[in-house]
Amino acid sequence: MTSGNPPLDLDRALSVARAAAAAADRIALEHFRSSDLAVEQKADASPVTVADRLCEREIRRVLLAAFPDHAVYGEEYGQDGDGRCLWLVDPIDGTRSFIRGLPFWSVQIALMVDGELQLGVSSAPAFSETAWAIRGKGAWINDRPAAVSAVERLEQADVSFGNLRSLAGREEWSVVGQLVARAARSRGYGDFYSYHRLADGAQDIVIESDVNILDIAALAVICTEAGAVFTDLNGRPVGMETRSVLAATPALHEQLISLFHAF
């Protein structure tokens, strides 16, 4: 954090973020698999529901009641405020799954302080699963410590891909094909699920494109604190402009970066 600024109580901030996520969980579950769920199209052609908006309003209410001087940047209502503490909120990440009645959606809340991600909460109420982490203090899933696997060879790795359509349009698509051929297993759950499984050692690699910071901020903190290396496909650290993800165990990440750079 920037010198001269008073330290932020990150444990308290995490507690507030978890409370905000739990409140959003309850709202989202009231609308999940509802027969009369209304769906609209946003300007970018992505879908939005009343649940997305209600969840974000409640998250903002909880966060700002505790930290009125903080800024909030959310998926549905943009950014309010400007300061060293910025909350990043995706009220329902995986809205398409939510609409289709699939459980692969989550509430994502992260806190960035002085431009660096400090904590993240990823709550998946349809799975009764919540992951969280504070930078430098480890990661947790449902009150148990999270840690990545010890897998070091691609031939033993379980790899998950997200947004295959956009990956197929990238120059690195041939590398993706090589990975599918070499890896022990390939999957494509999408959204939060693969990152939780990476953090708890059940998967070893996550590759994704066409993302934004709100999709991945909390997950980046959680996976990193669980022992993963989390960058974009070019090996750059996660930031506000990140649009792709390469997250893996340290040994696998090093190998994959070499493959993508050799392209």
C-alpha positions in Angstrom: 0.0 0.0 0.0 1.1 3.6 -0.6 3.2 4.9 2.2 1.6 7.6 4.4 -1.9 6.1 4.1 -3.5 4.5 7.2 -3.6 0.7 6.9 -7.0 -0.9 6.1 -8.3 -3.7 8.3 -8.5 -6.4 5.7 -10.0 -8.9 8.1 -12.9 -6.6 8.7 -13.1 -5.9 4.9 -13.3 -9.6 4.3 -16.0 -10.0 6.8 -18.1 -7.3 5.2 -17.5 -8.7 1.7 -18.7 -12.2 2.9 -21.8 -10.6 4.4 -22.5 -8.8 1.2 -22.0 -12.0 -0.8 -24.3 -13.9 1.5 -27.0 -11.3 1.1 -26.7 -11.4 -2.7 -26.8 -15.2 -2.5 -30.2 -15.1 -0.8 -31.6 -12.7 -3.4 -30.2 -14.7 -6.4 -31.6 -18.0 -5.1 -35.0 -16.5 -4.8 -34.9 -15.9 -8.6 -32.9 -19.0 -9.7 -35.0 -21.4 -11.8 -37.9 -19.1 -11.5 -40.5 -19.7 -14.3 -41.1 -15.9 -14.7 -37.5 -14.7 -14.8 -37.4 -11.7 -17.1 -34.3 -11.3 -19.3 -33.1 -8.2 -21.0 -30.2 -7.6 -23.4 -27.6 -5.0 -22.5 -25.9 -2.7 -25.1 -23.1 -5.3 -25.5 -25.7 -8.0 -26.3 -25.0 -9.8 -23.0 -28.1 -10.8 -20.9 -29.1 -9.2 -17.6 -31.9 -10.1 -15.2 -33.6 -8.4 -12.3 -31.6 -10.7 -10.0 -28.3 -9.2 -11.3 -29.5 -5.7 -10.5 -31.0 -6.5 -7.1 -27.9 -8.4 -6.1 -25.6 -5.6 -7.0 -27.7 -3.0 -5.2 -27.6 -5.0 -2.1 -23.9 -5.6 -2.3 -23.3 -1.9 -2.8 -25.5 -1.2 0.2 -23.6 -3.5 2.5 -20.2 -2.4 1.4 -20.8 1.3 1.5 -22.6 1.1 4.9 -19.3 -0.2 6.3 -17.0 1.8 4.1 -18.7 5.0 2.9 -15.5 6.5 1.6 -14.7 3.5 -0.7 -15.3 3.4 -4.4 -17.4 0.6 -6.0 -17.2 -0.6 -9.6 -19.9 -3.1 -10.5 -21.1 -5.0 -13.6 -24.5 -3.4 -13.7 -24.1 0.1 -12.4 -20.6 1.1 -13.3 -18.3 3.0 -10.9 -19.2 5.3 -8.0 -16.6 7.1 -6.1 -12.8 7.5 -6.6 -10.1 6.6 -4.1 -7.4 4.2 -3.1 -10.0 1.5 -2.1 -12.0 0.1 -5.0 -14.5 -2.7 -4.7 -15.0 -4.8 -7.8 -18.4 -6.5 -8.0 -19.9 -9.0 -10.4 -23.3 -9.7 -8.7 -24.0 -12.8 -10.8 -21.0 -14.0 -12.8 -22.4 -16.6 -15.2 -25.8 -14.9 -16.0 -26.3 -17.2 -19.0 -26.0 -20.3 -16.8 -28.3 -18.6 -14.3 -30.9 -18.0 -17.0 -30.7 -21.6 -18.2 -31.1 -23.1 -14.7 -27.5 -24.3 -14.6 -25.7 -23.9 -11.2 -22.4 -22.6 -12.7 -22.9 -19.0 -11.5 -21.5 -17.1 -8.6 -21.3 -13.8 -6.7 -17.9 -12.2 -7.1 -16.5 -9.4 -4.8 -12.9 -8.2 -4.7 -11.1 -5.3 -3.1 -8.3 -3.4 -4.8 -6.2 -1.0 -2.7 -3.8 1.4 -4.3 -4.2 -0.6 -7.6 -3.4 -4.0 -6.1 -5.9 -6.8 -5.4 -6.0 -7.5 -1.7 -8.9 -9.8 -1.1 -11.6 -11.8 -2.9 -14.9 -13.6 -2.2 -16.4 -16.0 -4.6 -19.8 -17.4 -3.5 -21.6 -20.2 -5.4 -24.8 -20.7 -3.5 -26.2 -23.3 -5.9 -23.2 -25.4 -4.9 -23.3 -24.3 -1.3 -19.7 -23.3 -1.7 -17.8 -20.1 -0.9 -14.2 -19.4 -1.5 -12.3 -16.4 -0.1 -8.7 -15.1 0.5 -6.7 -12.2 1.8 -3.5 -11.5 0.1 -0.6 -13.1 2.1 -3.0 -15.1 4.4 -3.9 -18.1 2.3 -7.2 -19.2 0.6 -10.2 -21.1 2.0 -13.1 -23.0 0.5 -16.0 -23.6 2.9 -13.8 -23.1 6.0 -11.1 -25.5 4.8 -7.7 -24.4 3.6 -7.3 -24.5 -0.2 -4.1 -25.6 -2.0 -3.3 -26.4 -5.6 -2.2 -29.8 -6.7 1.4 -30.9 -7.0 1.0 -31.9 -10.7 4.1 -30.8 -12.8 3.7 -32.6 -16.1 1.2 -31.7 -18.8 0.5 -35.4 -19.5 -0.9 -35.7 -15.9 -2.8 -32.4 -15.9 -6.5 -31.7 -15.9 -7.1 -28.6 -17.9 -10.3 -26.5 -18.1 -11.1 -24.1 -20.9 -13.4 -21.1 -20.8 -14.9 -19.2 -23.7 -13.8 -21.6 -26.4 -15.5 -19.5 -29.1 -13.2 -16.6 -28.5 -10.2 -18.8 -27.9 -10.8 -20.3 -31.4 -10.4 -16.8 -32.9 -7.0 -16.3 -31.4 -3.6 -17.0 -33.0 -2.8 -19.3 -30.1 -5.6 -21.7 -31.0 -3.0 -24.2 -32.3 -1.4 -24.2 -28.9 -4.7 -25.0 -27.3 -5.0 -28.0 -29.7 -1.6 -29.2 -28.5 -2.7 -29.0 -24.9 -5.9 -31.0 -25.5 -3.8 -33.6 -27.2 -1.2 -33.8 -24.4 -3.3 -33.3 -21.2 -4.7 -36.2 -19.2 -8.2 -34.6 -19.3 -9.8 -31.5 -20.8 -13.0 -29.9 -19.6 -15.0 -26.7 -20.0 -17.1 -25.8 -17.0 -16.8 -22.1 -17.3 -17.0 -19.2 -14.9 -16.1 -19.7 -11.2 -16.1 -23.5 -11.1 -12.8 -24.3 -12.7 -11.0 -21.7 -10.5 -12.4 -23.2 -7.3 -11.3 -26.6 -8.5 -7.8 -25.3 -9.3 -7.6 -23.7 -5.8 -8.6 -27.0 -4.1 -6.3 -29.2 -6.2 -8.9 -30.9 -8.3 -7.8 -29.3 -11.5 -4.4 -28.1 -12.6 -4.8 -25.5 -15.4 -7.5 -22.9 -16.4 -7.3 -21.1 -19.7 -9.8 -18.5 -20.6 -10.3 -15.6 -22.9 -12.9 -12.8 -23.3 -12.9 -11.9 -19.6 -12.8 -8.7 -17.7 -11.5 -7.7 -14.3 -14.9 -8.1 -12.6 -15.0 -11.8 -13.7 -11.7 -12.7 -12.3 -10.5 -10.3 -9.6 -11.7 -12.3 -6.6 -10.7 -15.6 -8.3 -7.2 -14.3 -9.0 -6.7 -13.6 -5.3 -8.1 -17.0 -4.2 -6.1 -19.0 -6.7 -2.9 -17.2 -6.1 -3.2 -17.6 -2.3 -3.9 -21.3 -2.9 -0.5 -21.5 -4.6 -1.4 -21.0 -8.3 0.3 -18.7 -10.7 -2.4 -16.4 -12.3 -1.6 -14.3 -15.3 -3.0 -13.5 -18.7 -2.0 -15.7 -21.7 1.0 -13.5 -22.3 2.2 -13.9 -18.7 1.2 -10.4 -17.6 -0.1 -9.9 -14.1 -3.9 -9.3 -13.6 -5.0 -5.7 -13.8 -7.9 -3.6 -14.9 -7.2 -4.3 -18.6 -6.8 -8.1 -18.3 -8.8 -10.0 -21.0 -7.5 -13.5 -20.8 -6.3 -16.0 -18.1 -3.6 -18.6 -17.7 -3.8 -20.0 -14.2 -2.0 -23.1 -13.2 0.3 -24.8 -10.7 3.7 -23.1 -10.8 5.5 -25.8 -12.7 2.7 -26.1 -15.3 2.3 -22.3 -15.7 6.0 -22.0 -16.6 5.7 -24.7 -19.3 2.6 -23.2 -20.7 4.0 -19.7 -20.9 6.9 -21.1 -22.9 4.5 -22.8 -25.3 2.5 -19.7 -25.8 5.5 -17.5 -26.2 7.1 -20.0 -28.7 4.1 -19.6 -31.0 
